[in-house]
Amino acid sequence: MNKRLKNRFKHAFFGLKTAFLEQTFRILTLISVVVLIFAVILPVTPAERGILLILVACVLAFELINSQVERVLDLIEPNYKEKVRHIKDISAGAVLLMSIASAVIGIMILFPYLF
């Protein structure tokens, strides 16, 4: 692996490490781990397991993007502005929507195997 590619991975992993400083990302990661443990121990189909993995990745990716948007906006406009708040709220809404949809789909997949 060449040095430039190594550095890219290094920066990406540092970004994930930085994201773990945020409580929301840690909570979502914990929930994701629980879902993936269920996906491994329950007799779900490979397709269902794949869907759960994609949903987990999407929720975490949405949260990373939301955190990025918030940090950029804080750099651009450190003082409270109503327009900035609206942008942050929309970004957080995207995470909420993805999380709710993922939870519903996850329950639809896992529930029959639990009971």
Secondary structure, DSSP 8 states (H G I E B T S, - for coil): --HHHHHHHHHHHHHHHHHTTSHHHHHHHHHHHHHHHHHHHS---HHHHHHHHHHHHHHHHHHHHHHHHHHHHHHH--S--HHHHHHHHHHHHHHHHHHHHHHHHHHHHHHHHH-
